[in-house]
Amino acid sequence: MEKLYYTIKEVSEITGLPPSTLRYWEKVFPELRPVRTSKGRRRYRKKDIEMVEKIKNLLHNQGYTIEGARKKLKKKTLIEEIIKELEEIKKILGG
């Protein structure tokens, strides 16, 4: 059964990355922001785990540097936002 939230340990096991890498990536990739509990514990959602996998792919498989991966994710995020806005405009115009 799929959960709503995962601990950093669970995400580490799912992705094969050490918790220290996950914590570091949170600092350098603004797109990766797990929810924090009142006690400061990280709670990763499915979308956070998907972002970890994207970052891992860019760095480990595609050979990007951290800066290169940051730029790629930022550009992709911007494109996704533009597409979403265009779809909303299309709905408004009745298309």
Buried (B, 14 or more C-beta within 10 A) or exposed (E): EEEEBBBBEEBBEEBEBEBEBBEEBBEEBEBBEBEEEEEEEBBBBEEBBEBBEBBBEBBEEEEBEBEEBBEBBEEEEEEEEEEEEEEEEEEEEEE
